[in-house]
Amino acid sequence: MTVSMTPEAIVLAGACGVEEAEILLAALLDHPTLPVDVAALSGAHLAVVQVLRAAARPLAGKPQHPLLQRLL
């Protein structure tokens, strides 16, 4: 699974497909104070990017892909 939890952050790793957007949204709603760690994120469907941007949550790290770095 590309969306996981640690005590410190919601972690996105690998390539997050469209199905991860709903999982990410649920994690963001369930844990409103946690940042999102995108350091291991190598790719993301636009739906995942939209959820992240709409949440306006602090991000930890930088995604691996240059386009994602600019979008997030």
C-alpha positions as CSV (number, residue, x, y, z in Angstrom):
1,M,0.0,0.0,0.0
2,T,1.3,3.4,-0.9
3,V,-0.5,5.3,1.9
4,S,0.6,4.4,5.4
5,M,0.7,5.9,8.9
6,T,3.4,6.5,11.4
7,P,3.0,8.3,14.8
8,E,4.6,11.3,13.2
9,A,3.0,11.5,9.7
10,I,0.9,10.2,6.9
11,V,3.4,8.6,4.5
12,L,3.0,8.4,0.8
13,A,5.5,6.0,-0.9
14,G,6.0,4.8,-4.4
15,A,3.5,5.5,-7.1
16,C,0.1,6.5,-5.7
17,G,-2.7,5.6,-8.0
18,V,-6.2,7.0,-8.2
19,E,-7.5,4.4,-5.7
20,E,-5.2,6.0,-3.1
21,A,-6.9,9.3,-3.3
22,E,-9.8,8.1,-1.2
23,I,-7.5,6.4,1.3
24,L,-5.4,9.5,1.6
25,L,-8.5,11.7,2.2
26,A,-9.7,9.3,4.9
27,A,-6.3,9.5,6.6
28,L,-6.3,13.3,6.4
29,L,-9.7,13.5,8.0
30,D,-9.0,11.0,10.7
31,H,-5.6,12.6,11.6
32,P,-6.1,16.4,11.2
33,T,-2.8,17.4,12.8
34,L,-0.4,15.1,11.1
35,P,1.8,16.3,8.2
36,V,2.2,14.3,5.0
37,D,5.6,12.7,4.3
38,V,6.1,12.7,0.6
39,A,9.9,12.0,0.6
40,A,9.4,8.5,-0.8
41,L,6.7,9.5,-3.3
42,S,7.8,8.7,-6.9
43,G,4.5,9.3,-8.7
44,A,0.9,10.3,-8.1
45,H,-2.3,10.3,-9.9
46,L,-3.8,13.8,-10.3
47,A,-6.6,12.9,-7.9
48,V,-3.9,12.4,-5.1
49,V,-2.3,15.7,-6.0
50,Q,-5.7,17.4,-5.8
51,V,-6.4,15.9,-2.4
52,L,-3.0,17.0,-1.1
53,R,-3.4,20.6,-2.4
54,A,-7.0,20.9,-1.1
55,A,-5.9,19.7,2.3
56,A,-3.2,22.3,2.5
57,R,-1.4,20.1,5.0
58,P,2.3,20.6,5.8
59,L,4.5,18.3,3.8
60,A,7.6,16.6,5.0
61,G,10.3,16.0,2.5
62,K,10.2,16.4,-1.3
63,P,8.7,14.0,-3.8
64,Q,11.2,12.2,-6.0
65,H,9.7,13.4,-9.3
66,P,10.5,17.0,-10.3
67,L,7.0,17.6,-11.6
68,L,5.5,16.5,-8.3
69,Q,8.0,18.8,-6.5
70,R,6.6,21.7,-8.5
71,L,2.9,20.7,-8.1
72,L,3.1,20.2,-4.4
